[in-house]
Amino acid sequence: MEPWPSVGQIYADVAARHGYRNLSADLLKLKFIAAWRTLKNFNYTQQEWACLVDATFDGLTRKPPSETFFPELYDHFALPDAWRIFPDVLPTLEMLSSNGLKLAVISNWDERLGPLLREFKLDHYFDPIVISCEIGFCKPSREIFDATARQIGVSPKEILHVGDNPANDAEGARAAGFQARLLLRGSKRLASEQIASLAELYS
């Protein structure tokens, strides 16, 4: 899933309700991306999210969002309306599950993910659902992959991990002994072990 209509637009809309009107959604998106790229050892706590949002709005508000509207922003991203499910997701889950494949989630996320998956009626496809905030380790740490393999009950070499982050997903999974595919949606120039759509997992 991805933020909808965009991180920048959601940030701008919430800020506008608190008196900061006419902030550019495109600028906020760029500032968010720039702030995200500087992160190291991000553990997806609410406090860390607050710091990230403060960095995104740096220079644009009189007070940092952590002192004003951050709680509303954080709560908004717990709602299904803040997200869009990619169109290749449901057909892929239906096809893979109908063929008897065991599906799991390994995600760097916070406590909002579980309820979101239930709201979107996606949770029943997955067992287990392993979330970094609950297990205490984030990808690419081997611990989160090992814990998932134990819960699934098969050896890592029998598991195919699919994700869109080269370091956290592809490299992390391979280092833990998993097979891996790097998802680069819409890309037309793919290397080995890269896919442009989840549909390629069953086509």
C-alpha positions, 0 to 999 in steps of 0.5 A: 500500500502507499499513502493516498493521495500522497504524503505531501498532500496529507501533510498539507491538508492536516497543516491547513486545518491548523492555520498553515494554509497554502503549503505546497504538497509537492514541496512537503513530499520532497522535504519528506523524502529528503528527511527520510533519506538521512535516517539511520536506525529508524525503529518506527516509534511514534517519537521517531515519526514526530522527529521525521515530521518536524524535519519535513516541516522545518522552516515552514511552521512557527512551531514544530508539528510535534508541538502542534498537529503531529498527533492528528497527523499520526492518527490520520495514517492509522485510517484506511482513507490515508492509503491505497492498495496497489491494483496488483495486490488482491489478484496476486494474493488470491492466486497464490493462496488458492494454490496453497502457498503459505503467505506471511508479512515481514514489515518495518512498521509500527502498531498501526499496520495490524489494524490497517490490514484488518480494515482492508480485509487483507490480514486473513491472507497472512500467517504470520504477520511479523511487524518490526515494532512488535518483534524489536528488530527491523529489516535488514536485521537477520533476527526479523527474518529468522523469527519469521522463518521459525513461525512459518515452520520452514527453512529460510531457503524455501521462502521467497521474500518480495519487497521494494527496498534494495537494502532492507528487503532484497539484501536483508532477505538474501543475507538471512538465507531467503530467496528474494525478488526486488519489486520495482513497480513500473520499471522497464529496465529490470535486472535478474531477480527484479520484477515490475509487478506482483503479477509476475509471481504467478504469470 
